[in-house]
Amino acid sequence: MSFSRKNNFGFLKKSLIAQGTIESPKTRSIGQGTIEYLMIIAFVVVVALVVSVLLLTQNENAILIGKELDNYPATKSGGIIISDSVLSSTGDAVISLKNDTGKDLNITQFVATSGGSDGNVSLSCNGLLRVGHTKNCLVFDVNTLCPCTGNNTVTCNYKIKYTFSTGIEKEETITIKNTCTSTAPTYTINYTTTQGGTISGTTLQKIISGGNGTPVTAIADEGYEFIDWNDGVITPTRTEYNIVENKSLLANFKLVPNGSIQRPWVITNCLELQAIDNNLDGNFILGNNIDCSDTKNWISSEEYCLDPEYLTQEECEENYSTWYITQTEGFEPIGKLRLYIGFTGTLDGNKKIISNLFIKKTDGPEVGLFESIDGGKIINLGLEDVNIESYAAGVIAGSFSNGGYIKNSYTTGNIYVDSYGGGLIGLSGNIDINNCYSKVNVINSSPSIGSASLGGLVGASSNTKINNSYSVGNITGHPVGDDIVGGLIGTIFPSTNNNFSNSYYAGNIIGDSSSGLVGDKSFTAIVNIENSFWNQSKYTIDYMNDIIGESKVTSQMVHNYNGENTFMDWDFVNVWVNDEGGSVNNGYPYLRWQTE
């Protein structure tokens, strides 16, 4: 916006030119020349004073504020200049302020006022106004206090508050003559939303031409998420700058589907837990503790073809595939390992507990709460007093592979297998186990001497990382035969890379052969061990292979560690806690989240 000013200086220019026409000094005496030059200088001084006065009075609406301020003498113009003021018939005034006080100042309020009542506040004028700078201020609804009609002028009162950098504060009421106009040079920004959200901030903003708006934020309602604005901006918070046109801005929201990360399905009972099988890519959270005691009364069976293209046994066998008929007593494990259908979503236990889960499925394959997890994520989950009987099993998953992880979770109970068995996972491949523990007893239930692979956390492993985790459950294999037993992992497969850090095993273990934390490994497998231990006092083993992990006796692993600093490199500030009284974990270190 610009304001026109009358040119009051034309005659001065002409006068100065005329006065500047001086005869040649060759025809005059030195004394005459000196006098004339002095007269010219005096005239120039007078003209300069006249120009200064005219500069302040060129607009009849120009006034000074604050000339009498303490510590701010009236040098130059010595105040705040109200140089122009336009008031529209709609009630918005635009007033131009110039700081001529000689000091920077901060305006904190500028409103219309009349009879003790103040008009609506606009923040457009607030803020720093530097010396010599001009600021155009928008004042709302002035007509309420000072009506303006036609093309007339009207005198209105305004209240201004400001402070100087020294801390001096001033509040003054000033009278300004406004020029009435049909429309003030302002624009509007109107913020609205689609269904599913609201706007935080001023949704209808009036702004001076070339001015800036104030910030707004699009906030999604529960069950919705912000997408974008109708002009393509993808950040929910925005501010408009240099406004030269009216704008209508729409925030777009969409409904977040159930089962998404933002809106997981809430599981409140064991039937809902079983129904996860219908949404293997969904995201779930426990809403409360769940008692699955009734699963001991459940019986289910299913028939399917190894090639899911064939829906009948006849078609399946005609096409040389395998038709399976399975029966499960108790909870039906989630996922189908034989069909390569695994859980890919997230289950957040929400620090709740699933208790008394019963599964008996002796015709395979690997079972657990999940039969197969394929890159899924398990966090904050507790499974207590679980009872599982199967060919191969892990309490959380029979098979867990392809980049998933288990974090801040635990298991207790018993599993009975005659192949692979682990307190958390039966068969693992390319997964991480972090901040977990198991007190599950892993038992080879085969009546004949076989070759089971049993581990405190994992039965058999490919590329598994175990960090800040432990097992104190008992592992029971046949003392003769080929049972392989390990404190954390039973068997490690060939050509794989497995890692242990800051972990331990301290249960009773019986079997044919062991290497400590691992039962056995292929000679092509790589095992990296860091600060991880097993309690040799509790091993009853016929044959010890090459040791994996550092062996300790009980007194070195329970507090106060027989005066030794067994766990000196562990994080006992953020991760672990010393069981000083032995009341939580029989003196062995436990994870901090267990008692939080």
C-alpha positions in Angstrom: 0.0 0.0 0.0 1.2 3.5 -0.7 -0.2 6.9 0.3 -0.2 10.0 -1.9 1.4 13.2 -0.7 1.0 16.8 -2.0 4.2 18.2 -3.4 4.7 21.4 -1.4 8.2 22.0 -2.5 7.9 23.2 -6.2 8.1 26.9 -5.3 11.1 26.3 -3.1 13.0 24.7 -5.9 12.3 27.6 -8.2 13.2 30.1 -5.6 16.5 28.4 -4.8 17.4 28.4 -8.5 16.6 32.1 -8.8 18.6 32.9 -5.7 21.5 30.9 -7.0 22.0 33.1 -10.1 25.0 35.2 -9.1 26.9 37.8 -11.2 30.5 37.3 -12.0 32.8 38.5 -9.2 35.1 40.2 -11.8 32.8 43.3 -11.8 32.4 43.5 -8.1 34.5 44.3 -5.1 35.7 41.8 -2.6 33.6 43.3 0.1 30.4 43.3 -2.0 31.0 39.6 -2.9 31.5 38.7 0.8 28.2 40.4 1.8 26.3 38.7 -1.0 27.7 35.3 -0.1 26.7 35.7 3.5 23.2 36.7 2.5 22.9 33.6 0.4 24.1 31.4 3.2 21.6 33.0 5.6 18.8 32.4 3.0 19.7 28.8 2.6 19.5 28.3 6.4 16.0 29.9 6.4 14.9 27.7 3.5 16.1 24.5 5.3 14.1 25.4 8.4 11.0 26.0 6.2 11.5 22.6 4.5 11.8 20.9 7.9 8.5 22.4 9.0 6.8 21.5 5.7 8.1 17.9 5.9 6.2 17.6 9.2 3.1 19.3 7.9 2.9 18.2 4.4 0.0 15.9 5.4 -2.6 17.6 7.6 -3.0 14.3 9.5 0.7 14.1 10.5 1.2 14.4 14.3 3.9 13.6 16.8 3.6 11.2 19.7 6.0 11.0 22.7 7.8 14.3 22.3 7.9 14.7 26.0 9.4 11.3 26.8 11.9 11.2 29.6 15.4 10.7 28.3 14.2 11.2 24.8 14.5 15.0 24.0 12.8 16.3 21.0 15.6 16.1 18.5 14.7 16.2 14.8 11.0 15.5 14.8 11.4 13.6 18.2 8.4 11.2 18.2 6.2 8.7 16.3 4.8 10.2 13.1 1.3 9.3 12.1 1.8 10.0 8.4 -1.3 8.6 6.8 -4.6 7.0 7.9 -7.4 5.5 5.8 -10.7 4.2 7.2 -13.0 2.1 5.2 -16.8 2.0 5.4 -16.4 -1.7 6.5 -14.6 -0.5 9.6 -11.0 -1.4 9.0 -8.4 1.4 9.4 -4.9 1.3 7.9 -2.6 3.7 9.7 1.1 4.4 8.8 3.4 4.9 11.7 7.0 6.2 11.4 9.5 6.0 14.3 11.3 9.3 14.6 12.0 9.1 18.4 15.7 8.6 17.9 15.4 5.1 19.5 14.1 1.7 18.5 10.8 0.9 20.1 8.5 -2.1 20.5 4.7 -1.6 19.9 2.6 -3.8 22.2 -0.9 -2.5 21.3 -2.6 -0.2 18.9 -6.5 -0.1 19.0 -9.3 2.3 18.5 -10.9 3.7 21.7 -13.8 5.8 22.7 -15.4 6.6 26.0 -13.3 4.0 27.8 -14.2 1.2 25.3 -11.5 -0.3 23.1 -12.0 -1.9 19.7 -10.9 -5.4 18.6 -7.2 -6.0 18.7 -5.0 -6.6 15.6 -1.5 -7.9 16.0 -0.4 -6.5 12.7 1.2 -3.4 14.4 2.8 -5.3 17.3 6.6 -5.7 17.4 9.8 -3.8 16.7 9.7 -0.5 14.9 13.2 0.7 14.2 14.3 4.3 14.0 13.4 5.9 10.7 11.3 2.9 9.6 7.6 3.0 8.8 5.0 0.3 9.6 1.5 0.0 8.2 -0.9 -1.0 10.9 -4.3 -2.6 10.5 -6.9 -1.7 13.1 -10.2 -3.7 13.1 -13.8 -2.5 13.4 -13.0 1.2 14.0 -16.5 2.1 12.7 -18.0 0.7 15.8 -16.5 3.5 17.8 -15.9 6.1 15.1 -18.3 5.8 12.1 -17.0 6.8 8.7 -19.3 7.5 5.7 -18.8 8.6 2.1 -15.6 10.3 1.1 -15.5 12.4 4.2 -12.9 12.6 6.9 -13.5 11.6 10.5 -11.5 12.1 13.6 -11.0 9.0 15.8 -9.2 8.2 19.0 -6.6 5.5 19.2 -4.7 4.0 22.1 -1.0 3.0 21.6 1.3 1.2 24.0 5.0 0.8 23.4 8.3 0.3 25.2 11.9 1.2 24.6 14.9 -1.0 24.8 15.8 0.6 28.2 12.5 -0.7 29.6 10.6 2.6 29.6 6.9 1.9 28.9 4.4 4.4 27.5 0.6 4.4 26.9 -1.0 7.3 25.0 -4.3 8.1 23.5 -4.0 10.0 20.2 -6.4 11.7 17.8 -6.1 10.9 14.1 -8.0 12.4 11.2 -8.9 9.4 9.0 -9.7 9.7 5.3 -12.9 7.7 4.5 -12.9 5.3 1.6 -15.2 2.5 0.4 -12.6 -0.2 0.8 -9.4 -0.4 2.9 -6.4 -1.9 1.2 -6.7 -5.2 3.0 -7.1 -8.9 2.0 -8.4 -11.9 3.8 -7.2 -15.5 4.4 -9.9 -18.0 5.2 -8.8 -21.3 6.6 -11.3 -24.3 6.6 -11.1 -28.1 6.8 -12.6 -31.2 5.5 -14.2 -33.7 7.9 -11.8 -35.1 10.4 -9.9 -32.1 11.7 -9.8 -28.6 13.1 -7.6 -25.4 12.7 -5.6 -24.1 15.6 -5.0 -20.4 15.2 -7.0 -17.5 13.6 -9.1 -19.0 10.8 -10.2 -15.7 9.2 -7.3 -13.3 9.0 -7.5 -9.7 7.6 -4.1 -8.6 6.4 -2.7 -5.3 4.9 -1.6 -5.6 1.3 1.9 -7.0 1.3 1.7 -8.0 5.0 2.0 -11.4 6.6 -0.5 -13.6 8.3 -0.2 -15.4 11.6 0.6 -19.2 12.0 -2.2 -21.8 11.9 -2.0 -25.6 12.4 -4.2 -28.3 10.9 -5.0 -30.8 13.7 -6.5 -34.2 13.0 -9.3 -35.6 15.0 -9.0 -39.0 16.6 -9.1 -41.6 13.9 -8.1 -39.2 11.2 -4.8 -38.0 9.7 -3.8 -34.8 8.0 -3.0 -35.1 4.2 -2.3 -31.7 2.8 -3.7 -28.2 2.0 -5.7 -27.6 -1.2 -2.7 -25.6 -2.6 -0.3 -28.5 -2.3 1.4 -27.6 1.0 2.0 -30.8 3.0 3.0 -29.4 6.4 0.1 -29.0 8.9 1.6 -25.7 10.2 1.8 -22.7 7.9 2.0 -18.9 7.7 1.2 -16.8 4.7 3.6 -14.0 3.7 3.4 -10.9 1.4 -0.3 -11.2 0.9 -1.6 -9.4 -2.3 -4.8 -11.3 -2.8 -7.6 -13.0 -1.0 -7.0 -16.7 -0.2 -9.2 -19.7 0.8 -7.1 -22.5 2.1 -8.6 -25.9 2.9 -6.9 -28.5 5.1 -7.6 -32.1 3.9 -7.9 -35.0 6.3 -8.7 -38.7 5.8 -10.0 -41.5 8.0 -7.3 -43.7 9.3 -8.4 -47.3 8.8 -8.6 -49.7 11.7 -5.4 -51.8 12.0 -3.1 -49.0 10.9 -0.1 -47.9 13.0 -2.0 -44.7 13.9 -5.2 -46.6 14.7 -4.4 -50.2 15.8 -7.1 -52.7 16.5 -7.6 -53.0 20.3 -7.6 -56.7 21.5 -9.6 -57.2 24.7 -10.2 -61.0 24.9 -8.8 -64.3 23.6 -11.3 -64.6 20.7 -10.2 -61.2 19.4 -6.6 -62.4 19.8 -7.4 -65.5 17.6 -9.0 -63.2 15.0 -5.6 -61.6 14.3 -5.3 -64.5 11.8 -7.8 -62.7 9.6 -5.7 -59.6 9.3 -2.0 -60.7 9.2 -0.8 -57.3 7.9 -2.7 -55.3 10.6 -1.5 -53.5 13.7 -2.8 -54.5 17.1 -2.6 -53.4 20.7 -3.8 -55.1 23.9 -6.4 -53.1 25.7 -6.2 -55.1 29.0 -4.8 -58.3 30.5 -6.3 -61.3 28.7 -6.9 -64.7 30.4 -7.0 -67.5 27.8 -7.7 -70.3 30.3 -10.7 -71.4 28.2 -8.4 -72.3 25.3 -7.9 -75.7 27.0 -11.5 -76.5 25.9 -11.1 -75.3 22.3 -10.8 -77.8 19.4 -10.3 -76.9 15.8 -9.4 -78.6 12.6 -8.6 -77.5 9.1 -7.8 -79.0 5.7 -5.8 -77.2 3.0 -3.5 -77.9 0.0 0.1 -77.0 0.1 -0.6 -75.2 -3.2 -3.4 -72.8 -2.2 -4.6 -72.7 -5.8 -6.4 -76.0 -5.3 -9.3 -75.8 -3.0 -10.3 -79.5 -2.8 -8.3 -82.6 -1.8 -9.0 -84.2 -5.2 -7.6 -81.2 -7.2 -4.7 -81.0 -4.8 -3.6 -84.6 -5.2 -4.4 -84.7 -8.9 -1.8 -81.9 -9.3 0.8 -83.7 -7.2 0.6 -81.4 -4.2 0.1 -82.3 -0.6 -3.3 -82.1 1.2 -3.0 -81.4 4.9 -5.6 -82.3 7.6 -4.6 -80.8 10.9 -6.2 -80.7 14.3 -5.5 -78.3 17.1 -6.5 -78.5 20.7 -6.6 -75.1 22.2 -5.6 -71.8 20.5 -5.0 -72.1 16.8 -1.5 -70.5 16.1 -1.7 -67.4 13.9 -0.4 -67.6 10.4 0.4 -70.6 8.1 4.0 -71.5 7.8 3.5 -74.2 5.2 1.8 -71.7 2.9 4.4 -69.0 3.6 1.7 -66.8 5.1 3.1 -65.0 8.2 2.2 -62.1 10.4 3.7 -58.9 9.0 2.1 -56.3 11.3 2.7 -55.1 14.8 1.5 -56.5 18.1 1.9 -54.0 21.0 1.3 -55.7 24.3 1.0 -52.3 25.9 2.6 -53.8 29.0 -0.4 -56.1 29.4 -0.4 -59.9 29.9 -1.8 -62.9 28.0 -2.1 -65.7 30.5 -2.9 -69.5 30.5 -2.6 -69.9 26.7 -2.9 -73.6 25.8 -1.8 -75.1 22.4 -1.5 -78.8 21.5 -0.7 -79.5 17.9 1.4 -82.6 17.4 1.2 -82.9 13.6 3.4 -79.8 13.0 4.7 -77.5 11.9 6.2 -75.0 14.4 3.7 -73.4 16.7 3.3 -70.7 19.3 1.0 -67.7 19.7 2.0 -67.2 16.1 2.8 -70.1 13.9 4.7 -67.8 11.5 5.9 -64.1 11.8 7.3 -62.7 8.6 9.0 -59.4 9.3 6.4 -58.5 12.0 7.1 -56.7 15.3 6.3 -57.7 18.8 6.8 -55.1 21.6 5.8 -54.8 25.3 4.2 -58.2 25.5 4.0 -60.6 28.4 2.9 -64.2 28.0 2.5 -66.0 31.4 1.8 -69.7 32.4 1.7 -70.8 28.8 1.5 -74.6 28.0 2.4 -75.8 24.5 2.9 -79.3 23.1 4.1 -79.7 19.5 6.6 -81.0 17.1 8.5 -77.7 17.3 7.5 -74.5 19.2 8.4 -71.1 20.7 6.0 -69.3 23.0 5.7 -66.2 20.9 6.4 -67.7 17.5 7.0 -71.1 16.1 8.9 -69.5 13.2 10.0 -65.8 13.1 12.0 -64.5 10.1 12.7 -61.7 7.6 13.8 -58.7 9.5 11.3 -58.5 12.4 12.1 -58.0 16.1 10.9 -58.7 19.6 11.5 -56.0 22.2 10.7 -55.5 25.9 8.8 -58.8 26.1 8.8 -61.9 28.2 7.4 -65.4 28.6 6.8 -68.0 31.3 5.4 -71.5 31.3 6.3 -74.8 29.7 6.7 -76.1 26.2 7.1 -79.7 25.2 8.7 -80.6 21.8 10.6 -83.3 20.1 12.4 -81.1 17.5 13.1 -77.4 17.9 12.1 -75.5 21.0 12.8 -72.1 22.5 11.4 -69.9 25.3 10.6 -67.1 22.8 11.0 -68.6 19.3 11.2 -72.1 17.8 13.0 -71.3 14.6 14.5 -67.8 13.9 16.0 -66.2 10.8 17.3 -62.6 10.4 15.6 -61.1 13.5 16.6 -59.1 16.6 15.7 -59.9 20.2 16.2 -56.8 22.4 15.5 -56.4 26.2 13.6 -59.6 26.6 13.7 -62.5 29.0 12.2 -66.0 29.4 11.4 -68.2 32.3 9.9 -70.9 30.2 10.9 -74.5 30.8 11.8 -76.1 27.4 11.5 -79.9 27.5 12.1 -82.7 25.0 8.9 -84.8 25.4 9.8 -87.5 22.9 9.7 -90.9 24.6 12.5 -92.1 22.4 16.1 -90.8 22.2 16.2 -88.3 19.3 18.0 -85.2 18.3 16.1 -82.2 19.6 17.5 -78.7 19.6 16.6 -76.7 22.7 17.4 -73.2 23.7 16.4 -70.8 26.5 15.3 -68.2 23.9 15.6 -69.8 20.4 15.5 -73.4 19.3 17.4 -73.0 16.1 18.9 -69.9 14.5 20.0 -68.2 11.3 21.3 -64.6 11.6 19.9 -63.8 15.0 20.9 -60.9 17.2 20.3 -61.1 20.9 21.0 -58.0 23.0 20.3 -57.2 26.7 18.3 -60.4 27.2 18.4 -63.5 29.4 16.8 -66.8 30.2 16.5 -68.5 33.6 14.1 -71.3 32.5 15.1 -74.9 32.7 16.1 -76.8 29.6 15.7 -80.5 29.7 16.9 -82.8 26.9 17.8 -86.5 27.0 21.1 -86.9 28.8 22.2 -89.5 26.2 21.6 -89.5 22.5 21.9 -86.4 20.3 19.9 -83.7 22.1 21.7 -80.3 21.7 21.0 -77.8 24.4 22.1 -74.2 24.7 21.4 -71.5 27.3 20.1 -69.0 24.7 20.1 -70.9 21.3 20.0 -74.6 20.6 21.5 -74.8 17.1 23.0 -72.3 14.7 22.7 -73.1 11.0 25.6 -73.1 8.5 26.8 -69.9 6.8 25.0 -67.5 9.1 26.1 -64.6 11.3 24.8 -64.5 14.9 25.4 -62.0 17.7 25.1 -62.0 21.5 25.7 -58.9 23.6 25.1 -58.2 27.3 23.0 -61.4 27.8 23.1 -64.5 30.0 21.6 -67.8 30.9 21.2 -69.1 34.5 18.7 -72.0 34.4 19.3 -75.7 35.0 20.2 -77.4 31.8 20.4 -81.1 30.9 21.3 -82.6 27.6 23.8 -84.6 25.5 26.0 -81.8 24.3 26.3 -78.0 24.7 28.7 -75.2 24.0 27.4 -72.9 26.8 25.2 -70.2 25.4 24.7 -72.2 22.2 24.1 -76.0 22.0 26.1 -76.4 18.8 26.9 -74.5 15.6 28.0 -75.3 12.1 31.7 -74.8 11.5 30.7 -72.3 8.7 28.5 -70.2 11.1 29.9 -67.0 12.7 29.1 -66.2 16.3 30.1 -62.9 17.8 30.0 -62.7 21.6 30.3 -59.6 23.8 29.9 -59.5 27.6 27.6 -62.6 27.7 27.7 -65.4 30.3 26.3 -68.8 31.3 26.2 -70.5 34.7 28.3 -73.6 34.4 27.2 -74.6 37.9 23.8 -75.6 36.5 24.9 -77.6 33.4 24.6 -81.4 33.4 26.0 -82.2 30.0 27.5 -85.4 28.6 29.8 -83.6 26.2 30.9 -80.0 26.0 31.7 -78.6 22.6 33.8 -75.5 21.9 32.7 -73.0 24.5 30.5 -70.1 23.3 30.2 -67.3 25.9 32.0 -66.9 29.2 31.3 -69.4 31.9 30.8 -68.4 35.5 29.6 -70.0 38.7 26.5 -69.0 40.6 28.4 -66.8 43.1 29.9 -64.8 40.2 26.5 -64.1 38.6 24.3 -63.2 41.6 24.6 -60.0 43.6 27.2 -59.1 44.9 29.0 -61.3 42.4 31.5 -62.8 44.9 33.4 -59.5 44.9 33.9 -59.7 41.2 32.5 -57.2 38.7 31.1 -59.8 36.3 28.8 -57.3 34.6 31.1 -54.3 34.7 30.4 -53.2 31.1 26.6 -53.4 31.3 24.4 -50.4 31.5 23.0 -50.4 35.0 21.6 -46.9 34.6 19.2 -47.3 31.7 18.8 -51.0 31.0 19.7 -53.3 33.9 19.1 -53.4 37.7 21.1 -55.3 40.3 18.9 -57.6 42.2 20.4 -56.7 45.5 17.8 -58.3 47.8 17.2 -61.3 45.5 13.5 -60.6 45.5 12.9 -60.1 41.8 15.3 -62.5 40.0 17.0 -64.6 42.7 19.9 -62.2 42.7 20.6 -62.2 39.0 20.4 -58.9 37.1 17.0 -58.0 35.7 15.8 -55.6 33.1 14.7 -52.1 34.4 11.4 -52.2 32.6 10.3 -55.3 34.6 9.5 -53.1 37.7 8.6 -49.8 36.0 
